[in-house]
Amino acid sequence: MSLRIVVCVKYVPDATGDRHFADDLTVDREDVDGLLSELDEYAVEQALQIAGEADGAEVTVVTVGPEDAKDALRKALSMGADRAVHVEDDSLHGSDVMGTSLVLAKAVEKAGFDLVIAGMASTDGTMGVLPAVLAERLGVPQVTLLSEVGVQGGVVSGRRDGDTASERVEASLPAVVSVTDQSGEARYPSFKGIMAAKKKPVESWDLDDLGVEADEVGLAGAWTAVDSVAQRPARTAGTIVKDEGEGGKQLAEFLVGQKFI
């Protein structure tokens, strides 16, 4: 049987845009441009590399989000993924990592998998726990935060780099892995890839298709909540020290006053 790889990706607000919260204290995703999370591009890249070394392997990308989230899927398809699944349902609005992981687990199971690959975190929520929660829901091992990953003989293995040491970790398939931004530069979609992506299948599923109840997701089913938000204070002008022979002394006094030294 060929290797079935599923990559979980997310459509996130552009970090360079003016991001803010909506009236219900969820991230406003309508008034800012969105894109495929940069950290998920590394997951797509590693999936494509693994598939390239496995005869007949198939790469499926899955996302949970509104209509515009299809843009994230198209980017992954243009990079080289084979097919895509988009889970869209109005009841998903406001879902936290628990609700999202539930929906992803159901979607991954429905799509069929041997290996699930995710980025180390999303660039909007930046929690970094979804791969572990997803593995728990799927009942399979997790091998997370890998800067190098490969599959051979039904085993996924890789290198995890820490502050003081690196370790080799592995798990038998099926499994869930997450990769860091040190795992390898993601490829840029070619014109041929962009054109080919238009013909690749994109399935659309809702909660009924996955057997998930509306009260298990969204704001109502969220385990976490935002109580209040405040606008970030505008930047103020810094202290300018003119060096007229006393610059060094003034700088030292400033650092002492700020308790930097």
N, C-alpha and C positions, 0 to 999 in steps of 0.2 A: 504494500500500500504506500502511495506517495505521501510525503510529509506535508501536513496541513498546518500552515502558520497563520495565526490571526494577530494582527497588530491593532491595538487600541489607540486611537488618536482623538485629539480634541480640537475643536474650533474655538479660538480664544480672541479676546479683544487685542488689537495691535498695541503693544506696550509703548509705542511712540506717540499714540493718540491721546486725546484728553479723556481719560477714563473716569467714570464716576458711578455712583449708586443710583438706582431707580427709587421711586417712592416707597416700594415695598422692601427696601434695603437689600435687594439683590443687585448684582452687577448689571449695569445698563449695557446691554449688548446691541441695542438698536441704533444708538447715536454715535457709534464708533466703528471703524472698519475692523473686520475680523480676518483671521488667517489660521493656517495649520500651526499649532504650537511648535515652536522651534525645537524643543526638546523631544517632541514626538518624531521629528524628521530623522533623528538618529536611530529611533526604533525601526522606522521604515527601512532605512539604509541597511541595518543589520539583518533584517528579515530578508531583504533582497540578496544580500551576500550569502546568507545561509541557503536560500532557495537555489542560488546559482551553483552551489556545490552539491545539491541533492537532486538527482534525476527525477523529473516530474513533480517537483514540489509546487505548491500553490500558496500564494500570499493573498489573504483577505484582510481588508482594513475595515474597522468598525468604529462608528462614532455615535454618540448620543447628543442630540441638540436640535435647534430649530432649523428651518428650511435652509438658511444660509450656511449651515454646517456642511452642506454638500460640497462647498468650496474646498474644505479640508480634505475630503475624500478625493476630489478631482486632482488635487496636488499630489496625493499619494499614488493615485492611479497613473498620473503622468510620469512619476518617478520610476514606475515599473510594476506596481502591484497588479494582481490579476482581476480582482473583483472587490466590490465594496458593499457594506451594509450600513444603512442610515436608520437609526431608531429615532422617530419623531412622534411626540405626543404632547398636547397642551398641558397634560397633567404633570409633565416632567419639570415644568418651570419651578426653579428654586430648590431642586434636588441637591443634597450634599453628597459627600463621598459614599455614604452608606446606601442611599438610594441609587446613585449612579452605578456603584459596584454591583448592586442587585440586577439592574437592567443589563449591564455589560455581561455579567455571568450568564444570564439567560440567553443573550444574543450569541455569545461565544459557543455555548452548548448547542444552540440551534444551527449555527454555521458549521460546526464540526471543527475540532482542533486536536493537534498534537503538541503544539507549542504556541504560547501566547507571549507576545513581546510588547512592552510599554516603555515610554520614556520615564526618566527618573522622577519627574514631577510635571505638573502643568505650569505654564508661565502666568496663569491668572491666580489660581488658588494656592499653588506651590506647597501643597500639603505633603506630597510624596508618599502617601500611604496606600493609594489605590491598588497598586500591584499586589501588595501583601493581603489586603482585604479580598481582592478578586481571587487570589489563590485559595484562600480559606473557603470562599463560597463555592469554588469549583472542586474543592477537596483534593488539590494537587500540590506538589512541592513548589516553593518559590526560591528563586536564585536572583537576588536583586542587586542593583547598583554595580553592574558589571561594566568595566572599561574595555573588555575583550570577551567575545562570546563565540561559541561554535557548537555544532551538533555532529556526533559521530556514534554509530552503533546504538541508537536509541537513548543516548545520554547527552544532555546539554551541559556544557561546562564553560567556565570563564574565569577572568581575573577581577577581583575586587580590590581596589586601591584604598588604603586608609591613610591617615596622617603619618604614621610611622612604619607601616609595613603593607605588603600586598599578600593576598591569599588566593589560592585556587579553590574554587567551589564547583560542585556539580550536582545534578539531579537526574533521575530517570524520567523519561517522557511518559505521560504528558506532564507539562510543567508551565509555570509562569516565570518570565524573567523581565527585569527592567535594565535599561542600559543608560549610561551617563553620556554627557557631552564630550567625553574623552574617548568614546568607542570608535570614532572614525567620522570624518567629514561626510555629511550627507550629499549625495549627488544632486546636480541641478537638472531639472527636467529638460530634455531636448525637445526640439520642435516636433520630431517624429513621435516622441513619447506623449506630448500634449495632444497631438492629433489622434493617436491610438487610444488615448484615455476616453475619448468621446464615444467609442464603440464598446467599451468594457461595461459589464453589467453592474448596476447599482440597485440593490434591493431596498425597499422601504418597509419597515416594520413599525407597528405601534405596540402599546402595552398589551392589547388583546392577543396579538400574535405571539407574545412572549409569556402569556399567562401571569402577568403582574397586575396587581390591583392598584388603582389610583391612589389609595390612601397609604400605600407603602413608599411612595416617592413624592417629589415636590416639596413645597414648604410644609405641608401638613404632616408629611412623614419624615421630615428632616430631624436628625439627632442633634444638630447644631443650629444656632440662630444668631443673627447679628442684632444686637440690642440698639446700637446707635452708631452714627458715623459723623465725622466732622471734616470739613474741608482742610486740606493741608495749608498751613500758613504760607503766605507769599514770602519769597526769599527777600532778605534785607541786605542792604549794602554791607560789605565787610569792613574791617578796620584797615585803613591804608597807612602804612608807615613810610614816611619820606626819609630817606637816608641822607642826613646832612651832617654826618659824623657821629650821630648817636643812634643810628639804625639798629645796630646789634643789641645795644642796651635796651632799646624800646621793645624789640622783638622778644628778648629774654623776659622782660617785665610782663609782657602780654601772656607769654606761655606760663609763667608762674601764676599770674592772675587767673588763668583758666585751669590751673592745676594739671597742666600737661607735663610739667617738670617740677 
